[in-house]
């Protein structure tokens, strides 16, 4: 969990049957493990990041040290 990349993609012109217009992808530089989360609105991204951070820190027993994003 040295460096995690976090990217928001969307909005998409065609939504899935569940009406998700965005997705958030996170990847760990070292392990190359990726997580993907689907969101209906862009303003849901921060709450999903907080949830993701808690999940990963609990699973790995390590703190997230550096988050890299394109400010999306």
WOJO-V666417 format. One record per backbone hydrogen bond with DSSP energy under -0.5 kcal/mol. NH is the residue of the N-H (numbers start at 0). CO is the residue of the C=O. If there is no record, write none. Layout:
nh: (NH;NH)
co: (CO;CO)
This chain:
nh: (3;4;5;6;8;10;11;14;15;18;20;20;21;22;23;24;25;26;27;28;31;34;36;38;43;44;47;48;49;50;51;52;53;54;55;56;57;58;59;60;64;65;67;69)
co: (65;26;67;24;22;20;20;12;19;15;18;38;38;8;36;6;34;4;32;2;27;25;23;21;40;41;43;44;45;46;47;48;49;50;51;52;53;54;55;56;0;0;3;5)
